[in-house]
């Protein structure tokens, strides 16, 4: 696997750049700002479950997982499953240092997330259960029921196999009633696929200084109509 390059984004946080794809792991306008806005504020905070079950498509740098871990200190137990086909090397993770900008005291927890064993449940704290799965999302089974899905794959033009009608149908099927999916991608073709799967889709404002719009889909009924 190609080793990505570290780059600093506009909010001072770092992201990774993959030269062969000409693609970044996060918005160059602000990695931390993007993740907080899309996945925490527009995703997790909109979930009403007392013990939310979160599924992340694309573990990447672990930023979304770590931000969700921080939210578990606010009174809700979170069960977090994340899928990643190509885990990043530890030496690269150590250079990203996201806690420095947001919560320096929680730096050990960011490392714990990356050191946790793969393919099994790990209790990081009594309020945060983590399961990292080293699998190919396009072929793996999704047997559980989730309340929130963070869809954070590379862009459709860079990784088209991750953005198909069949895969969105599978994600809709594994959501609980009232469950939500959030993604940074607001392309019309993605919105239409989500709607075809059964989601009620909203266009929402993007992160400050970043993308103009993002998408959030909600599962209203148990079965697709």
Secondary structure by P-SEA (a helix, b strand, c coil): cbbbbbbbccccbbbbbbccccccccccccaaaaaaacccccccccccccbbbbbbcccccaaaaaaaaaacccccccbbbbbbcccccaaaaaaccccccccccaaaaaaaaaaccccccccccccbbbbbbcccccccccccccccccccccccccccccccaaaaaaaaaacccccccccccccaaaaaaaaaacccccccccccccccbbbbbbbcccccc
